[in-house]
Amino acid sequence: MRIALTKVCDDTHRLALIRGDGRHETVELASHSFLWHDFLHYAVETNARLHESFWGLLASGRTLAELHDAMGGDGAGPSGEAMITEAVVGVMTNVVRQDIPAGAAIEGLGRLFQAQGRAMPIWFTADFVERAREPMRRLAGEWRALPYGGEMQLAFPAAEAAQTKARPEIGAGSRTKDRKSIAYLISV
């Protein structure tokens, strides 16, 4: 699945999902509420190689509306991998934004999961936290450098990113000749 993010203005961006079968959907979102969170989901899910969390569920064919409903719109809430990932992303938000030590994130998530009677994901380690910081820096930097109307492209799963990265017209961090449709590919 390709993820295309277009900077409409400082407050708004357009998210377009282009699935392997040709189906696509597009939505405009408030950047303050969604962009950082979606970037962090991307960094976490690609680094942990998750496929049944936010981006993985979208890549498998679920729609944004279906995920919205599953994440609490109907009161049911997420389950399984998606719920664990949502908790990790929540903890990682402060870690990445405020440069909180990895140990604090692990302790915090450990307390949350202990209170819920759940086990910590084995992949959520100090090394993982540090690995997730770098793609977040790259994603945020690429977004800040993007002009209005510019587009940033990501691939999910990460294996697709490696395949797309080999295409000379879109390599990681490269710009297309048309400055109005700058395309970025960030692979983790």
N, C-alpha and C positions, 0 to 999 in steps of 0.2 A: 504494500500500500504506500502510495505517496501522500505526504502531508504538505500542503502548500499554505503558507501563512503570508498574507498580504498586509502591509502596513497601510491602513486607510488614513489614520492620523495618530496623534499621540495617545488618544483615548480609545481607539477602536481598531480592531484588526479583523480580517476575514480568514476563516479556517475552511479550507477545501480538502476533502478526502477523496482520493482517486484510487479505487480498489483495483486489484489485478484483473477482475472480470469486467472492468470498464464502468461499473456503477460508481457514482460520485454523489457527494452532498456537500453543500456549502452553508455556512452560517456566519453572521457578523457577531462579534463578541466584544465586551468591554475588556480592554487589555489589562486594566488594573486588576480585575477579578480573575481572569482566566489565563493570560499568557504565561506568567511565571509558573503557575501551577501545572500547566500543560507541558512546559519545557522540563519541569522537574519530573513529571511522570515519564517523559521520554528518556531522560537521563537514567532514572531508576530502572525502568523496564528494559532498556537496552543493555545496561550493565549487568543486571541480574538475569538477563535472557528470559524474561517473563512473556507469556503469550496469552494469558487469560486475565489480564488487567485492562486498564482503559484503552491503550492503543491496540493491544492484541485483540480485544473484543471487537473494536471497530474494524480492524483488518480482517477478522473472521466473518464480517458481514453484519454485525449489530449496528443499528443506526444511533445517531446522537440522541434522538428522542427516546429510544429504548433504554439507553444507558442512563439518561436523566431519570426516567421512571424507576429503574432498578436501584439508583443511588439515593432513593428516598422520596421521590415524587409520589410514590404510592405507599410509602411507609414501610416497605419490605426491607430496604437497605441492601447493601452488597453482601456477597458471601464469598468464602474461599479466598483464592489468590487476590481477587480484586479488593477485598476488605483489608487484607494484610498490606497490599501495596498502598492503599489510601492512607493507612496509619503511618507507613514508612514515609510517604511523601509529606504528610503533615509534620512529622518530626524533622524531616530533612529541610523543610522550608526555613526554619529558624537557623539551622546549622549552616546552610549555604548563604543566606542573606546576611546573617550577623556573625558569620565565621566562628560559630560555637564549636568547641572541640568534638571530635567524633565520639569520644567516650560519653559525653553528655547525651548525645542522641541515642546511643545504645542503652544507657541507663534509663532514660525517659521512656523509650519504647518497651524496655523490659518491664518497667513498673506497670505500664498500661496493659500489656499482654498478661502479666501475672494477675492483675485485678480482674481481667476478663477470663482467666483460666485457660489461656492459650499459650502455645509455645512460640518462642521467637523464631523467625525465619533464619535458617542456618547461614544464608548468604549475607545477612545484615551484620557486617563486621566493620571494624575501624578501617580496614583496607578498602572495603566497598564504599564507605562514606567518602573517603578521600578520592576514590576513582570517580564518584558521581559529581564531585565539585568541579572538575576540569571541564566536562561537557557543558555544565551550567554556565561557566565563565565564557566559553566559546559561543554558546547559544545567545546569551545576553549581549555579548559584544557584537556579534553579527547583527542582531536585531537593532541595537542602537545605531549601527553604521548604515542600516537600510534606509533609503530615502522613501518618502511617501509614495505610495503606488508600487514600491518594490516588493519583490516576492522572495521568500526564503523557503527552500524545499528540504524536507527530511524524508527518509525512507524507513518504513517499519515492516518487518523486523530488520534488525541490523544487518542480516545477511544480504537483504536487498540493497542496503546502503553500500556495501562493499561492491556489489555488482554494478550499481549505478555510478559509483565513484570512478570506475574504470572508463566511463564514457568521457572523452576529452572535453566535450562542451559543457560539462557540469561538475568537474572535479571538486573535491572538498575545498570550500572557501573561494572558488574561482568565480569570476563574474562573466556573465554573458555579454556579448557586444552591445545589446540593447540595454542601456542604463535604466530604462523604465521598467524592465522586467528582469531585474537582477535575480539570478537564481543561485541559491546557496545549497549545498548539500553538506550536512553535518553528520558524519558517521562517528560513532563512539567506539 
